[in-house]
Amino acid sequence: MNNQSTTLRDLIHHSATSPRDEGEEARRVQLVEVTINSLAEVGYVGTTLAEIARRAGVSPGLVAHYFDDKDGLLEAAFRTLARTLAARVRARLALARTPRGRVQAVIDCNLGPEEFDRRSGTAWLAFWGQVLHHKGLKRVQTAYQRRMLSNLRNDLRRMIPGEEARSLAVMIAAMIDGVWLRAALSEWQEADSESARALLTAFVEGRLKDLAQEPPEGAPGARSVRAARRSAEATEPLRVINPASGALLAELAVDGPPRIEAAVSRARTAQRHWAALTGAERGRVLQRAAHMLRARNDELAELETRNTGKPIQETRAVDVLSGAECLEYYAGLAAGVAGEHLDLGPAAFGYTRREPLGVVAGIGAWNYPLQIACWKSAPALACGNAMIFKPAELTPLTAIKLEEIYLAAGVPPGVFQVVQGRAETGRLLTRHADIRKVSLTGEVSTGRAVMAEAAASLKQVTLELGGKSPLIVFADAALDNAVSGALLGNFYSAGEVCSNGTRVFVQRSVYAEFLERLQARSARLRIGDPLDPATQIGALISAEHMQKVLGFIARGRAQGARLVSGGVRVTSGDLASGFFVAPTIFADCHDDMDIVRQEIFGPVMTVLEFDGEDEVLARANASEFGLAAGVFTNNLQRAHRVIAQLQAGTCWINHYNVTPIELPFGGVKMSGLGRENGRAAIEHYTQLKSVYVAMRDIDAPY
Ligand code: NDP
């Protein structure tokens, strides 16, 4: 995480006011380092010029030659610590893609492991104690605080209005200092770097969420609040990062209103020609695109892995190929999209035409970028629509490849177009009067916003949203299968799967045995470089998301869940600059814990004990979500009885998270509206026209 390339030597050299030779510089660096060590070991009072000279093996006169007196030496040492930290912050800020990411960079660096290290921590504490009595130290401290505040303020302003940004920046700075100080005063017993960062992250997330509840339309200031937020958001280019290394993969311009207008206008014209082809002709084109996806599987899988941090063994086997399967499936259905004939007696008959909607929009989440683009575009195109697709800002790359493939396969230009941007670009699509439908994959709050905005032009919506799905293991289940299901349903794609069975309910008589087998198998999971074919658990999508997941883990511990495995960020070797979290299992969980109620979207499984069928059904259904559910049992009747009562859109019996394209996929309750995949998706991308055909002259009374 800390891509610090600046050395102590660089910092002191750059701070020098007059050129000095190498030997002098080396001596100054040595004396500053000795001072920091001395402060850590014998404190402020014990750190005298004589003590420094003794430790450095030089005369007190030489120390005075470089730094005049003790105050000068302390100031140089404090300046060095502050500059080292500032350099770390700068390096992290350069990697952050979003204003939120930049705020996180400030938090992560100020509360980084280096600041909790006993040596520099104790030296910092000594300085803090002297700041009020020493003008030089005060100057350094004030400069550092100002820089931190202005970094925070500038980035927060891009997310929230100015006044709120100012006060939140002050709060964050105060909390950083407060949390660090308490940890230092407790001699690092009260908090470590990780829990301190998780605490700050949870605080910032909470505040931003509260502030995001924008004032209602018409409330004083509402318009300017929205305008300020959106215009700031809209312009900054997307910086696409490899989450396994923090390396920059690409920078993309954000598409604003002119580009969206142009895309819609192009799509309108192109769609008419596309819809005029027969279904079979459209099917042939989709079939060609599917072949191209398959032929480019390895290349696309690698790109997806670099952009998402998912293991290459997954992207090669699933992400691209499931997209290709989807295209093949709808290529096959395209010719069969049809209405029905209705016999209305000898005087008339009726028929329905299943017609395309026109121009539709797809808005994707970051967890399955290419697959989501295929799941939305294949049925849309098969039915004769044109689609404008906006991938998530974090994962915009493979959708561009899909556009290329569609064009090469013969999809006319304008029928499938990718636009890039953040929420504001999504809003431009959602609000556009000429776009007749939006299909979104994303969070519940985004689904709500999209539905509200779509209402103005009465657009249709398909919403594939979040979940907190139950996976129920009855005592009569094949236990190893149930363990496999729980592992697949929690750790695939590092847990960043909407339908994951993150609430694993296990019947009491097999609870201990289940946990034992689960723990043994999860211990063998390989976390590592996503491009290594042996890696099973890759990186999380971003630093912000990782902090959110670690925040949940910290809350799980604080609320009394028993940590069975994982629970930490992994920073060993090459993983240090990526966003890796160990597969985490909490046992003995309760229904009211945050980790059990809220979607974490990371590798965190919660295991809960139950006694009876009615009890587990009530607990499984006690959630605002209803995306998916799984049941493991060898009792045929129980399996179907329980499934029938589970409030979920997609269910599995004795398996978990398999999503064949033939089966409709989607949620109930807050997990969504409408369905993707299967024949059901055809209904969501077409509209019915009813036609009455008279077979006799009109018998008019006029
Ligand atoms: P978000 O809801 O944050 O974003 C989804 C997409 O919507 C992004 O492209 C985003 O843009 C865009 N967006 C955000 N706000 C608006 C708005 N007001 N109007 C229009 N578009 C907007 O979801 P994530 O990307 O964080 O994905 C994770 C979520 O997706 C989880 O909750 C997960 O459960 C859910 N999901 C659901 C699936 C399902 O099939 N049910 C499958 C996969 C994920 P930006 O790029 O700026 O973020």
Residues whose N, C-alpha, C, O or C-beta is under 5 A from the ligand:
A	BS01	NDP	I363 G364 A365 W366 N367 K390 P391 A392 E393 L394 G421 R422 A423 G426 R427 T430 T441 G442 E443 V444 T446 A449 E464 L465 G466 G467 C498 S671
